[in-house]
Amino acid sequence: MNTRKTLGFVVKLLITLLLVGFLAWITPIRETFDLIRHSDLNWMLLAFLGLVVCNWVQAKRWQLLLDRPDVRLSQLLHIQMVGTTAGFFLPSAVAGDIVRSGMLARDKALLERSIISTLLGRLMGLGALFMLGLLGAFLWPNPALRFQPNQIALYLAGSAALGLAPGWLLWKRLRRNRDWWLSGAAWKKRIYEGFTYLESLRNPALLANCFLLSLMLQGATMFSGWCLFRAVQADLPIAAAFALMPLTQLGSLAPLSLGGVGVREGITMALFHGLVGIPRAQCLATSALAYVNGFAISLPGVFLILLTRRKKS
């Protein structure tokens, strides 16, 4: 098993180096560094504030989904910041989610709720991402992204069916074989308890509030990315940013490289250079500034980790 993990890490590292090398080869690097050095600090600050809003909104949505009065927002903000740090430094697209779920389950013995609420938040985030992407496609006058209303309706219905059908079928099986799930191994009981918790969340007002927070979260994320483009003097319409950034976010989740490095930059360059005409140097400079922004927003989590370890020692 260790050999397979090591081999997988080496393969991802090689792919990352190849992608970064290729992007550096097709992009004027000196111009890219000049753009980074002369980036507008006001736009950078706005981009950073957008990520701060994201942390708060994500913690608030998590609190609503957990539906536990004993879990405070301040505690979830603490966990959220540590998870943000893990997501930035660890070579995995879901490292932050794993760390957040583990911390909450350890502190409050809420393993099922922690995992399922995190997954629900992810699904709501994807739905909000698609919705804002479609809104951007409507507002951005680009023939390549013009959709007919019937196409959008089919797309949304198909996405909803694919996302909900497996859960619905499993829940039907759980209810039909309740005694089997509640007897025997502990993992079966945990699964049943988790789906029982899901059933308790069938509150339209609660789900609507969580989805609105998901729209705020994704909107703040895309606004932050648009500010980074503006920081390097890129003439990018905000509607184009909302139309294309969801594709960048989804593509970077593909487990092809370490932490999506190289994949994210390649997709950004392909979309924003190919469809909008943003020069490659500005696309690469924007991606580099995103890492600077990510590092800055992860620093509070670093301090919290160090503070927690100091208290334990």
N, C-alpha and C positions, 0 to 999 in steps of 0.2 A: 504493500500500500504506500509506504514512504517513497519507494522508487517511482511509482506512478505519479505521485504528487510532485516529486522533484523533476521528473521528466516534463510534466505539464507546466511547471513554473519556468523551466528552461525554454520550452517552446514558446510560451507567451512572452518571455523576455526577448527572444530573438525576433518575434513578430513586432513587438514594440519598437525595438531598435531599427528594424527595417522600415517600418512606417515613418518613424521620426526622421530617419536618414533620407527617405524619399521626399518627404515634405520639405526638408531643409534644402534638398537638391533643386526642387522646382520653384522655390521661393527665394526672392532676394533677401538674404539674411541681414545684410547691413541696413537695408531700409527698414526691416522689421524691428531691429534694435533701436533705430532712430525713433520709430513711432512709439515704442515702449518708453523710451527715455523722455520723450516730449508729450506723453499722454496727459490729458486734461484731468487734474486732480479733483475738480468739482464733479465731473461725471463719475470718476472712480468712487468718490464718497457716496454719491447717489446709488451706485451699484452695490456698495457695501451695505448701505442702509436697507436696500431691498432684501439682502440675505438675512439681516437682523430681523426684519419683519417675517421672513420665511420661518425662522426658528420659533418665534412666538406663536405664529399661526399653527404650525405643525404640532406644537405642544398643546395648544388649546383644543385642536381637533382630537388629539389623542385622549385628552381628559374627557371629552364628551363621549367618545366611543367606548372608553373603559367603563363609564357609568358607575363609578365608585366614588362616593363622597369623601372617603378617607384618603384618596390620592390627590395631593395638592398640586396646583399648577406650578408652583415654585420648584417642587421636586421633579416634575416632568421637564421643566426648562433645564434643570441641572443635567438630567439624563439626556435630553435632546442635544445639549452642547457637547457632551462627551461623545455621543453617537456621531455628531458632525465631525468631530476630530478623528474618530475611527474611520469614518467614510472617506476622509481626505487622505489619511496616511496609509491605510491598509489596501492591498492590491485586490480589492473585490468591490463590485458594484453594490452589493447588499451588506457590506460589513457594518455600516452604520445601523441598519435595521436589526441585525443580529445582536449587536452590542446593546442597543436600546431595549430590546425585548428581554435579553438576559439580565440586565441591571434591574429592570422593574420586577421581573419574576423572582429575583433573589431578594429584593427589598420587601416585597409585599406578598410573596407566595401566590402570584397571579399568573402562572405560566400560560394557561389556556387563554385568558383574556389578553395577556400581553402579546402573544403571537398573533391571535386572530385579529385584534384591533390594529396591529401593525399592518397585517395583510389587507384589511379593509381600507385602511388609510391609503395604501398603495393603489388599490383598485379605484378608489374615489379620485385619487390624483391622476390616474390614467384617463378616467372619464373626463375630468376637468381639462386635462391636456388636450384631448381630442376636440372638446367643445371650443376651447380658445383657438386651437389651430384652424378649425373650420371657420370661426369668426374672422380670423386673420386672412384666410383665403378668400372670404367674401369681400372684405374691405380692400384687399390688395389687388389692383387691376392688372393681374398677370394672366395671360391666356393659358399658361401651363397649369394653373391651379384653379381654373374655373370649373365648378361643379354644378350640376343640375339638382334641383330640390329632390327629385326621386332618387338620384344617386346617393345623396346625403342620407335620406331616410333609410335606404337599404343598408348603407354602411353602418349607421347607428344601430339598426335592428339586428344586423348580423353580429356586430361587436357585443351587444347586450346578450344575445342568445349564447354566443360562445363563452362569455364570462359567467353567465348565470346557470346554464344547463348542467354542468358537472356538479355544482353545489346543490342544485335542486334535486338531482337524481340521488346524490349521496344522502341528503336529508330524508328523502322518502324511504331509502333503505334503512336509515337509522331508526325511524319511527316504526317501521314494520317489524324490525328485529330488536326492539328495545331491550328485552331480557338478555339477548346474546351479547349486546354491547356492554351491559352493566355487570356481566359475570365474567370471571376469568381475569385476564391480564389487565394490569393497571393502565396500559396505554389505550386500551379500548374505552375504558371509563373516561379517560382524559378527552378523547375525541368526542364522545357523546356529550360530555359537559361543555366542551367548546361549542358544539352546534346548538346546545340548549341556550348558551349565552347569546349566540347569533339570533336565535328566535326572539330573545328578549329585546333585541334592538330594532324590532319592527315598529318603530315609532316614526311616523312620517315627519313630524316637526324636528326630531333629533337628526334624522338622516338628511333632511333639507339643510339644517344648520351646518352639518359636517360637510356637505357638498359645497355650500357657499364658501366655507373656509378653504376647501380644496381649490376652488376657483381663485380665491385670494392668494393662496400659496403658489399656484402655477403662474398666476399673473405677475406676482412679485418676482418670481424666478426669471421669467422672460423679460420683464422690465429691467432687471439687473443686467441681463445679457445684452439688451439693447443699449443700455448706458455704457457698457464697455466698448461697443462698436463706436458710439459717439465720442468716447474718450480718445480714440485714435483717428478722429476726424473722418470716419466713414459715413457717407451719405446713405443711411439705411432707413427707409420708412418703417415706422413702428408696426404697421400692419404686416409688412414682410417678415419682420422679426417674429411676430406671433404666428405667422403661417409656417415658418420654416424651423423655428427652434424646437417644436415638439418632435420633428423628425430627427434632429440632432440628439435630443435627449434619449429617444428610444433606441437609436442606432448605437449610442455609446454604451448601452446595457449589454450588448453582445459580448460574450466572454472570449474575445479574440486576443486581447492584450492585457497588460497589467493595469488595472484600474481604468480601462478604456482609453489609455494614453495612445495617441496616434490615430485611433479610430475616430474619436471625437473631433480631432483637428481635421482629419481627412474629410469627414462628412460636412463639417462647417465650411471647408474650402470648396467642396463640390457644390453645395447648395448656394452659398452666399456669393461665391465667385461665378458659378455657372448660371444661376438664375437671376441674380440681382446685379452682377457686374462689380462687386466689391473686389478691389485688387487683392491678390494672394497675400501680400505683405500685411495688409490690414486685417485679413482673416486670421493669419497666424499670430499677429500681435494681440488681437482680441482674445484668442485662446490662451496665450501666455498670461495676459492680465487676469483671466478667469482663475488661473492657478494662484496668482498673487492674492486675489480676493478670497479664494477658498482657504488659503493659508491664514489670512487675517481673521476670518470668521471662525477658524478652528482653534485659535490661540486661547480663548476663554476655557475651552474644554481641556487643553493641556494644563492650564493652571488648576482647574478643578481636580484633575487626576492626580497631580502632584500634591495638592492640598489634602486629598483623601488618603493618599499613601502616608503622608506625614502624620496625620491624625492616628492612623492604625499603628504606626511604629511608636 
